[in-house]
Amino acid sequence: MKHVRHFTPSLFLSLVHVCLVQANYAPYFFDNGARSTNGNMALLSLSEDTPVGTHVYTLNGTDPEGDPVTYGLTYEAGSRRYFAVDRNLGNVTLIEELDREKEDEIEVIVSISDGLSTVSEKVRILVMDANDESPEFINTPYIVQVPENTPSSSSIFKIEAIDKDTGSGGSITYFLQNIHANKFTIDRHSGVLRIKPGVTLDYEKSRTHFVVVVAKDGGGKLRGDNKVFSATTTVTINVEDVQDTPPMFIGTPYYGYVYEDTLAGSEVLTVVALDGDRGKPNSIHYCIVNGDEGSFAISNTTGAISVIKSPNQLKKEVYELKVKASEVSQEGDISEHTFAMVTIRVVDLNNHPPTFYGENGPQNRFELTMYEHPPEGEILRGLKITVNDSDQGANAKFNLRLVGPGGIFRVVPQTVLNEAQVTIIVENSAAIDYESSKVLTFKLLAIEVNTPEKFSSTADVVIRLLDTNDNVPKFSSDYYIARIPENSPGGSNVVAVTATDPDSGLWGEIKYSIYGTGADLFLIHPSTGIIYTQPWAVLDAEVNSKYNFYVKAEDTDGKYSLAEVFITVLDVNDHSPEFNENIQEKTMIIGSPVKIEAIDQDAEEPNNIVDYSIMQADPANVFDIDQSTGEIKLKSYIRSLDIIHNITNNKDCIWSLVVQAKDRGSPSFSTTAVLKIDITEETLHKGPMAAFLMQTKDNPMKALGVLAGVMGIMVLITIMISTAMFWRNKRSNKVMPVRRIIKKRQVPPSRTVRMEWLKFKRPSNAAEKFVVEEDVKSLHNENSNNNVQVVPVLPAAPAPPPPPALAPRGDGPGWRVPTVSGSLTPKHIIKPPKKKGHSSTHNALVSELKMRFEKRNAAFGEPHI
């Protein structure tokens, strides 16, 4: 018993485990209905425009034991795989594009497994339609045959199109493009094509019509949007001809000619008629109704008209035939017909061309000699030309014209009937030019006007011209420009002028001459035109560098032309620079430069450009000179006399420099001069007084004498002014206030006069070196006393300028001004500053008044007061 109890629990557990294993339940899908998005995919429907990659469904199921499940999709053999599933999540994805028109149901085997058991189900997925198809026409192409007499509104064809879509996307309506331009309509639902009401077809006007038909579906959804698709096709409508149009003649009007050599039975012309119904034309029968008078016949089948009599038997010149063309049906019946008029003219045979005649018979060359440039409108009477055509009527009508250089001559008459005398008239006298062409050649052409043969003939007209003096000598240029160096000897060639005269013989010979104010130094060879200088001529660019005159070319008949000659005398470096004085003295204030100047009389650069240099100085390191301006200044480190005393033992500081002025000509010329420079320091105010004291520092007596003289002049002027005022007031019985005199004597003009008088610069000419402005009116009757009778003095001629050698220099040692202003350099003083006491302005005014009184006394011949 103990043993049995011991094994009973183990056996019980084993049996329970076996029972549990045998009782495992299979998993299963949830059935969530037709519109669910998860379950077993039963009754699932998808639109055919669902994009590939879309999550379309979720497989969903469970296991009774709660074990995890996996999902699967399989297909029957040969079926297309449209879906894929995630084994764990059950998400079903579309992997192939759907097309309802190809496959509207898809069978799929879905499965669920818990690892031990697998359950599979076959489900059917419906593919729903989307409007993704366009209408398609069937049984194309559409070609329709329609008789032209089909009544309007008749049905002529039915057009059919299909659309594979369902619903509104598969319904089709029809319409025509350009409905207003064609002759047809279509039923929008049935597609029946009809002729428009009131419209008929005409084979003779239009044999083919092209109608564009549009088929459009009813529209539907496609990928969320409403889409409408359409298709087009062309219907070709061929109009069939029906016998409804009479025949018509081709090539009217008809004209024929019978010539004098035409044989009886010869064909004159052929008329042609065609059935108006071109699709199925009938044959044509021809006949002459009237007008032939037994002289002409016509072929019934070909329409060829022949003359049956000899031309000399024809009694009329013109015949009018009425021809009838009738249709003959296939049964042989004559139905529709039409008429045409045929004009036949009997004409003379054109067998004679126009012919030119001279005085002795037929002639094809005419010659004439004449002078050039005859008057316009003149007749060439030396030409005797006659033209004739022996035919009759229109065959004898022809035109005349000249073939050759146009616009020179014209021929009269231009149209001739049978015969005429030919006249040639001058039309353009200027073109008849011996120099252009000595011989003028023309073709005289006569050509028939209205004949088929257009017979013609020609004659040569040769005109030889004689020369006249009709041209003026012409220079090769309107002006000539020449250059000649100033050192050229007399008789040197300057320039050659050339003129031509196209006239021949003596009329073409040219003689040259010159004239004009600038031609005195020049001559011209009368035949060669070479201009050269007079044998005695001496050219000087500094005196005159420009000459111009006229040159004349004249033929033997007195005809001439002119040209202008411009001659430039080229400057040669033949002058050396010249200092105004060989030895100059300058006073240099430390810190201010002094300037030297040399003039080169050459006329042009670089011959008259002067460069300055110091050739010799002892010591050599004291002075610098500006090469271009000639300014001499001390070295920059010399700022006082003490530095100069340390350099040299010359205590008076008067040094001599050898300076050179050299021009830039080739070859170059130079001039040297010795310059004495007195160096001093500036101790006074820069002004006229300082300059004067600097110049007289070596001669104190001279300065005292000048100052005493100035004071004496001031006293003298005061006495003169007082005397003048006394006598004027005595005569006028009126005493004028002193302020009136002061008002009349204006200080600024006096200062201006003084400055202009003292100012010396290098003038343009010698007469401008000194300028003194004088106001005579202010001196005469200065106090406005009407009792003083002053005789007006006419301005005297200006005195001749002083010689250039005596012209004052800016810092010259020998020139002095008898005023306290001293000797001034224009560069340093522009306006002298005012000083206390007797200023330089007051001294200058005294000097100016003295000069004016002296000049007034000289003008009236009065003695000095």
Order of alpha helices (4+ residues) and beta strands (2+ residues): alpha-beta-beta-beta-beta-beta-beta-beta-beta-beta-beta-beta-beta-beta-beta-beta-beta-beta-beta-beta-beta-beta-beta-beta-beta-beta-beta-beta-beta-beta-beta-beta-beta-beta-beta-beta-beta-beta-beta-beta-beta-beta-beta-beta-beta-beta-beta-beta-beta-beta-beta-beta-beta-beta-beta-beta-beta-alpha-beta-beta-alpha-alpha-alpha-alpha-alpha-alpha
